[in-house]
Amino acid sequence: MNIVLLGPPGAGKGTQGERLAEECGIPKYATGDMLREAVRADTRLGHEAAAYMKKGELVPDEVVFGLIREALATPAAQNGFILDGFPRNVSQAKGLAGLLEAQGTALNAVVYFNVPEEELVRRLSRRRVCAQCGKDFNVEADAPGSDCVCNECGGEIKTRDDDRPETVRMRLKVYREQTAPLLDWYEANDVPVRKLDALGSVDDVYGRLKSLVDCR
Ligand code: AP5
């Protein structure tokens, strides 16, 4: 199955997508993770992307599209994939549709993660990440410890640069203005959007996600 996970920042796309990818045995490509990896590796692409990401703005389409084109051309992606955080606007959605058409395939499912804004802000304010390996921590669930050191790699645990309140406000604005219109765009282009109630525990949300997407 070729699946797109669509939703605002903090909706749980990454958390649920990882679990779904593992259970379905298909890769998940998250443009945010790819970009953060490039920033950590200090590449030219990382330098270019960092300026946009710090402000909560979208990185230029051609940069993220290049990453996705490369990922979808790999053998791993030929039996299905999950996209998390891409496409993020109508132009990226059109690019993806063209790319898949050229490969003789198409999207099977678009899942929209529905979460009220106050819960998004609450989740993002509690997230911490390892500056070295990128592992996600939650101040409530994981209680990373007073030394603030990652239990996997020993890296420093900190607030993600773009999870600061002013940047979260910008990311939500960008979502409303540029990403939310994709819901109508998909419907108008005969790709039905499956609406997921993404409130509640991670397990409960995953149960609902599985009832919307059957990857067998
Ligand atoms: P990206 O990394 O894609 O950020 P995002 O969409 O804002 O995604 P998040 O990671 O914040 O949220 P999520 O929905 O994945 O939730 P998660 O599972 O992590 O993008 C970052 C930046 O990169 C963008 O601003 C842009 O600059 C650039 N970029 C990326 N893609 C781009 C593109 N296509 N085009 C242009 N620019 C692009 O969960 C969030 C937190 O909530 C975690 O702490 C998690 O543990 C917790 N949580 C998850 N589920 C639950 C639950 N059910 N209950 C309680 N807590 C939960």
Boltz pocket constraint, residues with backbone or C-beta under 6 A from the ligand:
constraints:
  - pocket:
      binder: B
      contacts: [[A, 7], [A, 8], [A, 9], [A, 10], [A, 11], [A, 12], [A, 13], [A, 14], [A, 15], [A, 16], [A, 31], [A, 32], [A, 33], [A, 35], [A, 49], [A, 52], [A, 53], [A, 54], [A, 56], [A, 57], [A, 58], [A, 59], [A, 60], [A, 61], [A, 64], [A, 84], [A, 85], [A, 86], [A, 87], [A, 88], [A, 92], [A, 123], [A, 124], [A, 126], [A, 127], [A, 128], [A, 136], [A, 137], [A, 138], [A, 162], [A, 171], [A, 198], [A, 199], [A, 200], [A, 201], [A, 202], [A, 205]]
      max_distance: 6.0
